[in-house]
Amino acid sequence: MLRQFTVYVKKYPLTWYYIISVLIVILIIPVFLLTGADVAVDQALQKTGIQFNTDLVKVWTGSMP
């Protein structure tokens, strides 16, 4: 069974990279919310006047408003 899993991972490495990445994000979100980090980030953004923007394409292309 482990051998089949290894073969499957080697056959589809990008799929497994994506699956692992999504699982990490799903596991981090509750920790982020339960520790109050979201409040700290929000307060820091308000203090600095930086607009919250999750669109990384805008950030890297310099087309931020």
matplotlib code that plots the C-alpha trace (Angstrom):
import matplotlib.pyplot as plt

x = [0.0, 2.8, 4.5, 1.4, 1.1, 4.7, 4.2, 1.1, 2.9, 5.8, 3.3, 1.4, 3.8, 2.0, -1.3, 0.2, 2.0, -1.4, -3.2, -0.5, -0.5, -4.3, -4.2, -1.6, -3.7, -6.8, -4.9, -3.4, -6.7, -8.1, -4.8, -4.7, -8.3, -8.1, -4.8, -6.1, -3.6, -6.4, -7.1, -3.4, -3.0, -6.1, -4.9, -1.5, -3.1, -5.3, -2.3, -0.2, -3.0, -2.3, -5.4, -6.0, -5.7, -5.4, -4.9, -1.2, -1.3, -2.0, 0.8, 3.4, 2.3, 2.3, -1.4, -2.4, -4.9]
y = [0.0, 2.4, 1.5, 2.3, 5.7, 6.5, 5.7, 7.9, 10.8, 10.5, 10.3, 13.4, 15.7, 18.9, 17.5, 16.5, 19.8, 21.5, 19.1, 19.6, 23.4, 23.6, 21.4, 23.6, 26.7, 24.9, 24.0, 27.5, 29.4, 28.2, 28.9, 32.3, 33.1, 31.4, 33.2, 36.7, 37.2, 38.5, 41.4, 42.2, 42.3, 44.4, 46.9, 47.1, 47.7, 50.5, 52.1, 52.2, 53.1, 50.2, 49.0, 45.3, 43.7, 40.0, 40.4, 39.6, 40.3, 43.9, 44.1, 42.7, 44.7, 48.0, 48.7, 49.2, 52.1]
z = [0.0, 0.8, -2.4, -4.4, -2.6, -3.4, -7.0, -7.1, -5.5, -8.0, -10.9, -9.8, -7.8, -8.5, -7.4, -4.1, -3.7, -4.1, -1.7, 1.0, 0.5, 0.9, 4.0, 5.6, 5.0, 6.4, 9.5, 10.0, 9.8, 13.1, 14.9, 13.4, 14.5, 18.0, 19.0, 18.1, 15.4, 13.1, 15.5, 15.7, 11.9, 11.5, 14.1, 12.4, 9.0, 10.5, 12.2, 9.1, 6.8, 4.5, 2.6, 3.1, -0.3, -1.0, -4.7, -5.1, -8.8, -8.1, -5.6, -7.9, -11.0, -9.1, -9.9, -6.3, -5.8]

ax = plt.figure().add_subplot(projection="3d")
ax.plot(x, y, z, "-o")
ax.set_aspect("equal")
plt.show()
